[in-house]
């Protein structure tokens, strides 16, 4: 499994937590730096993020991929829309949360969110 990380670098402990939650071996973590200019359209900047992942169209559609989305909501939702278009489904995402009482602040893997499952579950509301 590959993690495409559009956020802060993951620690070895966080990667181990992902492996425990998914029962899968993480083969690679690709750190994709995210810096957006607010005066430029986000779509073209998201395109640069997608290109920075260095995956072929076939790899996007066949490799087991987890996403750590960017923390800025407008970038994250635009990126997820682009990835859905490439992959054909919403990728699962890794949600981190602060460790209670940790000094200095630390984060742990809270859950793996299956966005496609959520999308499919809510599809029923369309009637």
HUFENKA-V603957 format. One record per pair of residues at least 6 apart in sequence whose C-alpha atoms are under 7 Angstrom apart, sorted by the first residue. I is the first residue (numbers start at 1). J is the second residue. Records with the same first field share a line. If there is no record, write none. Layout:
I=J, J
This chain:
1=24, 25, 26, 27, 28, 64, 65
2=26, 27, 28, 29, 64, 65, 66
3=28, 29, 30, 65, 66, 67
4=29, 30, 31, 32, 66, 67, 68
5=29, 30, 31, 32, 67, 68, 69
6=31, 32, 33, 34, 68, 69, 70
7=68, 69, 70, 71
9=31
14=108, 109
17=109
18=109
19=25, 26
32=52, 53
36=45
42=75
43=78
46=79
60=86, 87
61=87
65=91
66=91, 92, 93, 94
67=91, 92, 93, 94
68=93, 94
69=76, 93
70=76
80=90
84=90
89=116
90=115, 116
91=115, 116
92=112, 113, 114, 115
93=112, 113, 114
94=109, 111, 112, 113
95=109, 110, 111, 112
96=107, 108, 109, 110
97=107, 108, 109, 110
98=105, 106, 107, 108
99=106, 107, 108
